């Protein structure tokens, strides 16, 4: 009898626990088992549509990178198609409009295809879910997505970067099949100035909650008062009640430190009708502040109870920190002066396109940190939430930007950057939807990302002035049609205002929109400043645009910092987009009143490209495979104090430098306008013809550096004696070792060498991690080098290699980092570049081991084995 009673009680407790557990939130990874079809199918929204022939895949998915690169059709000014070996199969006398039906690729978007595609997913819910609130969350779909559940329209979002959710509850079948259908319309394949990707390229989740719950992004955390001894924390929690009035709702907040210890908490009891907002206030003694060197994160565990039953709970990470911009001393974090050493990034990541695993972003951010970078500007749209999570975790400051276009569009290009030859019927971008969707997209972005301590400002736009002609007319009128980068001495507000009035309409719509965007931003968040990336600050300050934001970003206007600061001493100035040169950094480093710099760009991106096969612009510190470039080495010398030297080389016959034995070096830079962004043509190589004259560039942060060739000195130089901060030597080539040695106070501080490489003898392969988790997401980056018999990387004789991957992981993508590489990233083979290549493998659902080997003909690497747990 006692045994039966015990079993009965135990059964009751288990049943009760399950009931309580089932009331709480359940977040389900919804990326698996989607069906995909590239093309339009008008009946695919219907629940009973037969999608058995469609391809099954896992999200995130970017069909543009998957399809690969293709040369666009060149159109003459007369609208005729230029014949080439690449399009001889086209019908004769084809028009430009007809031609674009054949090959829809463009230089602006990286020579990849867009189009229309459908995704469908069939899933089941059990009867126990009937009384729950069930929604689906999309982190981003590019672009113009429409979503249905069981044939019922849920909604439409034209912005490809915005996260959103839909309530599925009214249309679900419990105990039977349900079908989500998503139409993605990227027929405007040149709707942007850079690579966008196509498809459901970010994560998707199914969320089950009770009818008393915290809505999406319903918890906001602020730290209104911070001192060394105490930090006040305010947790604002939105609550929804679909059931009716509940008088016994208890909200419990537990605050934990980074080690998981509860440090404080709060409880509130309320009566909840349909919705409410509960403000919980707590204090943390001796708070550990969030900063780049120690990005400490706290967590707020918010729990909602009805009586003793847990109805919903949510965990939000946050950081405790202050961030302040000043007009005279720049930027302060936690009361300490910090110079922003930032980069601009686009949201693609080389070989994986825009469907970027979080480990790929982790490697990229760590690479940027390794050269001294402490900030990222999300150029020029919202990023995936896990990217911002990484910035929180790794201590990266973020300038979070909303838009590249407002109500007016920007020029797009088909054949090459600057051609402005994209067909108008395929260029409609976000500007077409801005007036209707701008407010909702901005506010949704802030709601989603509010709690990230890494975000130190919101940016309402980038170089919007070019889309309002009277701004450029004023610019030329005031300054006599000066060149784009010429110094503008006249920042006199009265003179410039008169010039602006001459060209501007009665109502300046750009300023009107800017003030509205600032107002919406402040409505959502008063804790962060608002900025804008201005390319014509001299006109913007005359019109009032510059004064509409808290911090004015100067895009490529470093020569104007002094004039603007003198005329507007209360102006807070930031270098929001700058060339990665010595002059641009010096302009920031020498001026306390300039908060910092965001160079263009940190890592190479696709788009703004051409002519084919140049798929993008490697203007960056790291190339597409995230291998460090010479420019990255140069900026590492500027941004870090650790002693460093580096050398790169170029044949004098190919170099921009000329040499006179009496006058020394002088530079004859290429005259094309793009040269303002690009770097010198130098390589990591010491392979030339015998006695060929070679220009050696030396970068260092040491006091002086000395160059040796096979032990023979070519003399010491001080980097500060060079106006461009680059040491130059002219050296006749002799095979062997070229070495630079850096000295501080006469003592060797660092050295770096290049050695002449011989014939291919072996292949090395290494991984950035030793273990993966069997979770479908973890990746390993496999760096491949071609080596001669002495283990020297061979930089000048590239070969085709093939990856052999077997076991508990799959080859996700391959790349060689080159801007002219238009090989398929989804193949298992490619031709190396500068003796290097990258393979990315991704785990599946099974544990075990994965073995990787690389071969080039008869030459094979050793087998690399990784664990998958």
Buried (B, 14 or more C-beta within 10 A) or exposed (E): EEEEEEEEEEEEEEEEEEEBEBBBBBEBBBBBEBBBBBEEBEEBBBBEBEBEEBEEBBBBBBBBBBBBBBBBBBBEEEEBBEEEEBBEEBEEEBEBEEBBEEBBBBBBBBBBBBBBBBBBBEBEBEEEBEBBBBBBBBBBBBBBBBBBBBEEEBEEBBBBBBBBBBBBBEBBEBEEEBBBBBBBBBBBBBBBBBBBBBBBBBBBBBBBBBBBBBBBBBBBBBBEEBEEEEBBBBBBBBBBBBBEEBEEBBBBBBBBBBEEEEBBBBEBEBEBEEEBEBEBEBBBEEBBBBBBEEBBBBBBBBBBBBEEBBBBBBEBBBBBBBBBBBBEEBBBBBEEEBBBBBBBBBBBBBBBBBBBBBBBBBBBBEBBBBBBBBBBBBBBBBBBBBBBBBBBBBBBBBBBBBBBBBBBBBBBBBBBBBBEBBBEEBBBBBBBBBEEBBBBBBBBBBBBBBBBBBBBBBBBBBBBBBBBEBBBBBBEBBBEEEEEEEEBEEBBEEEBBEBBEEBBEEEBBBBEBBBBBBEBBBEBBEEBBBBBBBBBBBBBBBBBBBBBBBBBBBBBBBBBBBBBBEBBEEBBBBBBBBBBBBEBBEBBBEBEBBBBBBBBBBBBBBBBBBBBBBBBBBBBBBBBBBBBBBBBBBBBBBBBEEBBBBBBBBBBEEBBBEBEEEEEBEEEEEEEEEEEBBBBBBBBBBBBEEEEBBBBBBBBBBBBBBBBBEEEEBEEBEBEEBEBBBBBBBBEBBBBBBBBBBBEEEEEBBBBBBBBBBEBBBBBBEBEBEEBEBEBBBBBBBBBBBBBEEEBBBBEBBBEBBBBBEBBBBBBBBBBBBBBBBBBBBEBBBBBBBBBBBBBBBBBEEEEBBBBBBBBEEBBBEEBEBBBE
